[in-house]
């Protein structure tokens, strides 16, 4: 079997030194914005992603605003505190992490989605990971993402699920 080979470049290696905006109301649109910007600047096939935490009792918040939920400074602690405060009177804390990858290859865009269902807990647990990891327990586990090592987290990971779909597409 002949395997496809890919060369991955960072934005810096591709000559891009700008902060690509995420101005849209959906993960799909933000991922597309980033990949189209990269493609226009480089002319090279590329991919980008956007990820958000979607809490059902909060109508999908924080969603696309996950990183800036409590303000532009992107404070993990402030974001978690705002989330827990908004959830304090809710019985249902079900949520999901959702990642969307936008691949642009030969002028065509394909989107890949990965979802990790779970729930929000009210006590921060663990010191690994980042963002909402200390308060998110994936379905099928009794640990938060912040309590898991990388292999265990990847078993549940929304980003891994989306990346697996991307790799399957690229290697078919």
ChimeraX commands (.cxc) that place a marker at each C-alpha (Angstrom):
marker #1 position 0.00,0.00,0.00 radius 0.5
marker #1 position 1.33,3.43,-0.89 radius 0.5
marker #1 position 0.69,5.97,1.82 radius 0.5
marker #1 position 0.04,9.59,1.07 radius 0.5
marker #1 position 2.61,11.94,2.47 radius 0.5
marker #1 position 1.84,15.38,3.76 radius 0.5
marker #1 position 4.03,18.24,4.81 radius 0.5
marker #1 position 2.57,20.38,7.57 radius 0.5
marker #1 position 3.65,23.97,7.94 radius 0.5
marker #1 position 2.90,26.26,10.84 radius 0.5
marker #1 position 1.49,29.69,10.04 radius 0.5
marker #1 position 4.90,31.14,10.79 radius 0.5
marker #1 position 6.60,28.69,8.42 radius 0.5
marker #1 position 4.06,29.66,5.76 radius 0.5
marker #1 position 5.00,33.33,6.22 radius 0.5
marker #1 position 1.81,34.33,8.05 radius 0.5
marker #1 position 2.27,36.58,11.06 radius 0.5
marker #1 position -1.21,37.98,11.60 radius 0.5
marker #1 position -4.01,37.26,14.05 radius 0.5
marker #1 position -6.77,35.87,11.85 radius 0.5
marker #1 position -10.13,37.15,13.12 radius 0.5
marker #1 position -13.01,34.93,14.22 radius 0.5
marker #1 position -15.91,37.35,13.68 radius 0.5
marker #1 position -18.71,34.92,12.87 radius 0.5
marker #1 position -21.58,33.38,14.83 radius 0.5
marker #1 position -20.77,29.75,13.99 radius 0.5
marker #1 position -17.77,27.50,14.38 radius 0.5
marker #1 position -18.11,26.55,10.72 radius 0.5
marker #1 position -17.92,30.15,9.54 radius 0.5
marker #1 position -14.93,30.94,11.77 radius 0.5
marker #1 position -13.03,27.84,10.62 radius 0.5
marker #1 position -13.81,28.79,7.02 radius 0.5
marker #1 position -12.69,32.38,7.59 radius 0.5
marker #1 position -9.33,31.18,8.87 radius 0.5
marker #1 position -8.70,28.58,6.16 radius 0.5
marker #1 position -9.77,30.95,3.36 radius 0.5
marker #1 position -7.48,33.66,4.72 radius 0.5
marker #1 position -4.54,31.25,4.85 radius 0.5
marker #1 position -5.32,29.93,1.38 radius 0.5
marker #1 position -5.57,33.43,-0.10 radius 0.5
marker #1 position -2.27,34.46,1.48 radius 0.5
marker #1 position -0.32,31.33,0.52 radius 0.5
marker #1 position -2.10,29.58,-2.34 radius 0.5
marker #1 position -1.31,26.35,-0.49 radius 0.5
marker #1 position -3.83,23.68,0.46 radius 0.5
marker #1 position -4.56,24.19,4.15 radius 0.5
marker #1 position -6.84,23.53,7.07 radius 0.5
marker #1 position -7.91,25.37,10.19 radius 0.5
marker #1 position -10.31,24.70,13.00 radius 0.5
marker #1 position -12.58,26.35,15.48 radius 0.5
marker #1 position -13.81,24.81,18.68 radius 0.5
marker #1 position -16.41,25.71,21.24 radius 0.5
marker #1 position -18.12,24.47,24.35 radius 0.5
marker #1 position -21.89,24.32,23.89 radius 0.5
marker #1 position -24.03,24.12,27.05 radius 0.5
marker #1 position -27.60,23.11,26.26 radius 0.5
marker #1 position -29.27,24.87,29.23 radius 0.5
marker #1 position -27.62,28.10,28.07 radius 0.5
marker #1 position -28.85,27.81,24.47 radius 0.5
marker #1 position -25.41,26.77,23.24 radius 0.5
marker #1 position -23.34,29.31,25.18 radius 0.5
marker #1 position -20.48,29.96,25.29 radius 0.5
marker #1 position -20.17,28.44,21.77 radius 0.5
marker #1 position -18.09,30.51,19.37 radius 0.5
marker #1 position -17.29,32.90,22.23 radius 0.5
marker #1 position -15.77,30.13,24.39 radius 0.5
marker #1 position -12.29,31.66,24.59 radius 0.5
marker #1 position -13.63,35.20,25.18 radius 0.5
marker #1 position -16.74,34.33,27.19 radius 0.5
marker #1 position -15.83,36.62,30.10 radius 0.5
marker #1 position -13.90,39.18,28.04 radius 0.5
marker #1 position -11.26,39.79,25.43 radius 0.5
marker #1 position -8.37,38.84,27.73 radius 0.5
marker #1 position -9.25,35.12,27.32 radius 0.5
marker #1 position -9.03,34.26,31.03 radius 0.5
marker #1 position -9.73,30.56,31.65 radius 0.5
marker #1 position -10.69,31.20,35.28 radius 0.5
marker #1 position -13.02,34.09,34.47 radius 0.5
marker #1 position -14.65,32.07,31.67 radius 0.5
marker #1 position -15.25,29.11,33.98 radius 0.5
marker #1 position -16.58,31.36,36.76 radius 0.5
marker #1 position -19.01,33.05,34.37 radius 0.5
marker #1 position -20.18,29.68,33.05 radius 0.5
marker #1 position -20.72,28.20,36.52 radius 0.5
marker #1 position -22.52,31.34,37.67 radius 0.5
marker #1 position -24.91,31.18,34.70 radius 0.5
marker #1 position -25.52,27.47,35.36 radius 0.5
marker #1 position -26.00,27.72,39.13 radius 0.5
marker #1 position -29.81,27.48,39.01 radius 0.5
marker #1 position -29.96,24.94,36.17 radius 0.5
marker #1 position -30.60,21.25,36.74 radius 0.5
marker #1 position -29.35,20.16,33.33 radius 0.5
marker #1 position -25.63,20.71,32.88 radius 0.5
marker #1 position -25.27,18.63,29.73 radius 0.5
marker #1 position -22.85,20.09,27.24 radius 0.5
marker #1 position -20.62,19.21,24.36 radius 0.5
marker #1 position -17.32,20.28,22.97 radius 0.5
marker #1 position -17.56,20.66,19.21 radius 0.5
marker #1 position -14.70,21.14,16.76 radius 0.5
marker #1 position -15.01,22.02,13.10 radius 0.5
marker #1 position -12.09,21.70,10.70 radius 0.5
marker #1 position -12.18,23.53,7.39 radius 0.5
marker #1 position -9.97,21.95,4.74 radius 0.5
marker #1 position -9.29,23.83,1.53 radius 0.5
marker #1 position -7.75,21.58,-1.05 radius 0.5
marker #1 position -7.49,22.46,-4.73 radius 0.5
marker #1 position -9.91,25.41,-4.34 radius 0.5
marker #1 position -12.57,23.19,-2.69 radius 0.5
marker #1 position -13.65,23.39,0.96 radius 0.5
marker #1 position -14.66,20.37,3.02 radius 0.5
marker #1 position -15.78,20.59,6.66 radius 0.5
marker #1 position -15.17,17.92,9.30 radius 0.5
marker #1 position -16.92,17.92,12.68 radius 0.5
marker #1 position -16.04,16.22,15.94 radius 0.5
marker #1 position -18.30,16.19,19.00 radius 0.5
marker #1 position -17.59,15.16,22.58 radius 0.5
marker #1 position -20.79,15.00,24.66 radius 0.5
marker #1 position -20.57,15.40,28.41 radius 0.5
marker #1 position -21.59,17.56,31.33 radius 0.5
marker #1 position -20.39,20.51,33.37 radius 0.5
marker #1 position -19.56,19.98,37.03 radius 0.5
marker #1 position -19.47,22.75,39.64 radius 0.5
marker #1 position -16.11,21.89,41.23 radius 0.5
marker #1 position -12.88,22.35,39.30 radius 0.5
marker #1 position -10.92,19.09,39.19 radius 0.5
marker #1 position -7.49,18.41,37.72 radius 0.5
marker #1 position -4.59,20.54,36.57 radius 0.5
marker #1 position -3.98,19.29,33.04 radius 0.5
marker #1 position -5.34,20.80,29.85 radius 0.5
marker #1 position -6.73,24.30,29.50 radius 0.5
marker #1 position -9.94,26.26,29.15 radius 0.5
marker #1 position -13.01,24.49,30.49 radius 0.5
marker #1 position -11.19,21.16,31.00 radius 0.5
marker #1 position -11.41,21.29,34.85 radius 0.5
marker #1 position -15.24,21.41,34.78 radius 0.5
marker #1 position -16.04,19.20,31.76 radius 0.5
marker #1 position -16.63,15.47,32.21 radius 0.5
marker #1 position -17.00,13.61,28.90 radius 0.5
marker #1 position -19.80,11.07,28.55 radius 0.5
marker #1 position -18.54,7.63,29.58 radius 0.5
marker #1 position -15.99,8.95,32.07 radius 0.5
marker #1 position -16.02,10.04,35.69 radius 0.5
marker #1 position -12.99,12.31,35.24 radius 0.5
marker #1 position -12.73,15.83,33.90 radius 0.5
marker #1 position -10.54,16.48,30.88 radius 0.5
marker #1 position -8.13,18.22,33.29 radius 0.5
marker #1 position -7.69,14.96,35.24 radius 0.5
marker #1 position -6.82,12.90,32.14 radius 0.5
marker #1 position -3.49,12.23,30.51 radius 0.5
marker #1 position -3.23,13.00,26.80 radius 0.5
marker #1 position -4.01,9.45,25.61 radius 0.5
marker #1 position -7.13,9.25,27.77 radius 0.5
marker #1 position -8.31,12.71,26.69 radius 0.5
marker #1 position -7.75,11.80,23.03 radius 0.5
marker #1 position -10.06,8.81,23.47 radius 0.5
marker #1 position -12.94,11.28,23.97 radius 0.5
marker #1 position -11.61,14.36,22.20 radius 0.5
marker #1 position -13.78,16.33,19.79 radius 0.5
marker #1 position -10.63,17.60,18.04 radius 0.5
marker #1 position -9.34,14.05,17.61 radius 0.5
marker #1 position -12.67,12.95,16.14 radius 0.5
marker #1 position -12.61,15.82,13.62 radius 0.5
marker #1 position -8.93,15.20,12.86 radius 0.5
marker #1 position -9.57,11.48,12.32 radius 0.5
marker #1 position -12.24,12.39,9.73 radius 0.5
marker #1 position -9.82,14.81,8.04 radius 0.5
marker #1 position -7.07,12.17,7.89 radius 0.5
marker #1 position -9.48,9.54,6.58 radius 0.5
marker #1 position -10.48,11.92,3.79 radius 0.5
marker #1 position -6.88,12.78,2.92 radius 0.5
marker #1 position -5.69,9.18,2.86 radius 0.5
marker #1 position -8.55,7.64,0.86 radius 0.5
marker link #1:1,2 radius 0.2
marker link #1:2,3 radius 0.2
marker link #1:3,4 radius 0.2
marker link #1:4,5 radius 0.2
marker link #1:5,6 radius 0.2
marker link #1:6,7 radius 0.2
marker link #1:7,8 radius 0.2
marker link #1:8,9 radius 0.2
marker link #1:9,10 radius 0.2
marker link #1:10,11 radius 0.2
marker link #1:11,12 radius 0.2
marker link #1:12,13 radius 0.2
marker link #1:13,14 radius 0.2
marker link #1:14,15 radius 0.2
marker link #1:15,16 radius 0.2
marker link #1:16,17 radius 0.2
marker link #1:17,18 radius 0.2
marker link #1:18,19 radius 0.2
marker link #1:19,20 radius 0.2
marker link #1:20,21 radius 0.2
marker link #1:21,22 radius 0.2
marker link #1:22,23 radius 0.2
marker link #1:23,24 radius 0.2
marker link #1:24,25 radius 0.2
marker link #1:25,26 radius 0.2
marker link #1:26,27 radius 0.2
marker link #1:27,28 radius 0.2
marker link #1:28,29 radius 0.2
marker link #1:29,30 radius 0.2
marker link #1:30,31 radius 0.2
marker link #1:31,32 radius 0.2
marker link #1:32,33 radius 0.2
marker link #1:33,34 radius 0.2
marker link #1:34,35 radius 0.2
marker link #1:35,36 radius 0.2
marker link #1:36,37 radius 0.2
marker link #1:37,38 radius 0.2
marker link #1:38,39 radius 0.2
marker link #1:39,40 radius 0.2
marker link #1:40,41 radius 0.2
marker link #1:41,42 radius 0.2
marker link #1:42,43 radius 0.2
marker link #1:43,44 radius 0.2
marker link #1:44,45 radius 0.2
marker link #1:45,46 radius 0.2
marker link #1:46,47 radius 0.2
marker link #1:47,48 radius 0.2
marker link #1:48,49 radius 0.2
marker link #1:49,50 radius 0.2
marker link #1:50,51 radius 0.2
marker link #1:51,52 radius 0.2
marker link #1:52,53 radius 0.2
marker link #1:53,54 radius 0.2
marker link #1:54,55 radius 0.2
marker link #1:55,56 radius 0.2
marker link #1:56,57 radius 0.2
marker link #1:57,58 radius 0.2
marker link #1:58,59 radius 0.2
marker link #1:59,60 radius 0.2
marker link #1:60,61 radius 0.2
marker link #1:61,62 radius 0.2
marker link #1:62,63 radius 0.2
marker link #1:63,64 radius 0.2
marker link #1:64,65 radius 0.2
marker link #1:65,66 radius 0.2
marker link #1:66,67 radius 0.2
marker link #1:67,68 radius 0.2
marker link #1:68,69 radius 0.2
marker link #1:69,70 radius 0.2
marker link #1:70,71 radius 0.2
marker link #1:71,72 radius 0.2
marker link #1:72,73 radius 0.2
marker link #1:73,74 radius 0.2
marker link #1:74,75 radius 0.2
marker link #1:75,76 radius 0.2
marker link #1:76,77 radius 0.2
marker link #1:77,78 radius 0.2
marker link #1:78,79 radius 0.2
marker link #1:79,80 radius 0.2
marker link #1:80,81 radius 0.2
marker link #1:81,82 radius 0.2
marker link #1:82,83 radius 0.2
marker link #1:83,84 radius 0.2
marker link #1:84,85 radius 0.2
marker link #1:85,86 radius 0.2
marker link #1:86,87 radius 0.2
marker link #1:87,88 radius 0.2
marker link #1:88,89 radius 0.2
marker link #1:89,90 radius 0.2
marker link #1:90,91 radius 0.2
marker link #1:91,92 radius 0.2
marker link #1:92,93 radius 0.2
marker link #1:93,94 radius 0.2
marker link #1:94,95 radius 0.2
marker link #1:95,96 radius 0.2
marker link #1:96,97 radius 0.2
marker link #1:97,98 radius 0.2
marker link #1:98,99 radius 0.2
marker link #1:99,100 radius 0.2
marker link #1:100,101 radius 0.2
marker link #1:101,102 radius 0.2
marker link #1:102,103 radius 0.2
marker link #1:103,104 radius 0.2
marker link #1:104,105 radius 0.2
marker link #1:105,106 radius 0.2
marker link #1:106,107 radius 0.2
marker link #1:107,108 radius 0.2
marker link #1:108,109 radius 0.2
marker link #1:109,110 radius 0.2
marker link #1:110,111 radius 0.2
marker link #1:111,112 radius 0.2
marker link #1:112,113 radius 0.2
marker link #1:113,114 radius 0.2
marker link #1:114,115 radius 0.2
marker link #1:115,116 radius 0.2
marker link #1:116,117 radius 0.2
marker link #1:117,118 radius 0.2
marker link #1:118,119 radius 0.2
marker link #1:119,120 radius 0.2
marker link #1:120,121 radius 0.2
marker link #1:121,122 radius 0.2
marker link #1:122,123 radius 0.2
marker link #1:123,124 radius 0.2
marker link #1:124,125 radius 0.2
marker link #1:125,126 radius 0.2
marker link #1:126,127 radius 0.2
marker link #1:127,128 radius 0.2
marker link #1:128,129 radius 0.2
marker link #1:129,130 radius 0.2
marker link #1:130,131 radius 0.2
marker link #1:131,132 radius 0.2
marker link #1:132,133 radius 0.2
marker link #1:133,134 radius 0.2
marker link #1:134,135 radius 0.2
marker link #1:135,136 radius 0.2
marker link #1:136,137 radius 0.2
marker link #1:137,138 radius 0.2
marker link #1:138,139 radius 0.2
marker link #1:139,140 radius 0.2
marker link #1:140,141 radius 0.2
marker link #1:141,142 radius 0.2
marker link #1:142,143 radius 0.2
marker link #1:143,144 radius 0.2
marker link #1:144,145 radius 0.2
marker link #1:145,146 radius 0.2
marker link #1:146,147 radius 0.2
marker link #1:147,148 radius 0.2
marker link #1:148,149 radius 0.2
marker link #1:149,150 radius 0.2
marker link #1:150,151 radius 0.2
marker link #1:151,152 radius 0.2
marker link #1:152,153 radius 0.2
marker link #1:153,154 radius 0.2
marker link #1:154,155 radius 0.2
marker link #1:155,156 radius 0.2
marker link #1:156,157 radius 0.2
marker link #1:157,158 radius 0.2
marker link #1:158,159 radius 0.2
marker link #1:159,160 radius 0.2
marker link #1:160,161 radius 0.2
marker link #1:161,162 radius 0.2
marker link #1:162,163 radius 0.2
marker link #1:163,164 radius 0.2
marker link #1:164,165 radius 0.2
marker link #1:165,166 radius 0.2
marker link #1:166,167 radius 0.2
marker link #1:167,168 radius 0.2
marker link #1:168,169 radius 0.2
marker link #1:169,170 radius 0.2
marker link #1:170,171 radius 0.2
marker link #1:171,172 radius 0.2
view
